[in-house]
Amino acid sequence: MPKRKSNKALTKKIKVSKTGKVKRRSTGQNHFNAKESGNKTRSKRSDKRLFKTDEKNVKKALV
């Protein structure tokens, strides 16, 4: 039986923490950010956690 391949595009976009949480980059950081408030800009710097329902699908794609 052949080995299963992980989805390489997905592995570059997410990180799995030690406890198993799946983290992703915040959206909307590329352009049109000058008009946003400082709080909005700072909140976009941190990574966000995926929803638990999405985490199951992501972990299946990584195996």
N, C-alpha and C positions, 0 to 999 in steps of 0.2 A: 504494500500500500504506500503511495507517495506521501511525502511530507506536505503539510498544509502551509500555504504562504500567507503571511500577514499582509494587510493592505498598507503599502508603503506610503501612500499619500496621507493616510490617516495617522500613521506613526509620527509624521513630521508636524502634524497640527495639534497633537494632544500630548499630555504627560499623565502618567498614572502615578499617584502618590504611594507611599509605603502602606498606607491603610486601605488603598484600593479606590480612592476617589479619582475621578477623571477630570483634569483641568484643561481649559481651553483659553485662548487669547480673547480679550474683549474685542467686540466689533466696533466699527466706526472710528478707527484711529488714523486713517490714511490722509484725508483731506477735509476741508471745510471745518477745521477745528478752532480757528481764530475767534469765532464769535461765541464759543461756548465758555461757560464759567470755569473758574479754577477748580471747583469741586468736581465738576463733570470730567475735566481733563485728568485729574489725579485718580479718579475712580476707574478710568479706562486703562490705567497702567497696570492694575492688578489683574491676575488671571481669575477667571470665573469657573465655577463648578458646573458640570453638565447635570441635567436632570437624571434621576435614578433610572427612569425608563430608557433614556438614551444610553446610559452607561452600560446596560446589559448588551445592547446591540454593538456598541463600540468594542467591548471586551471580546465578543464573538469574532469580530473582524480582525482583532489583533492576534488571535490564536491560529 
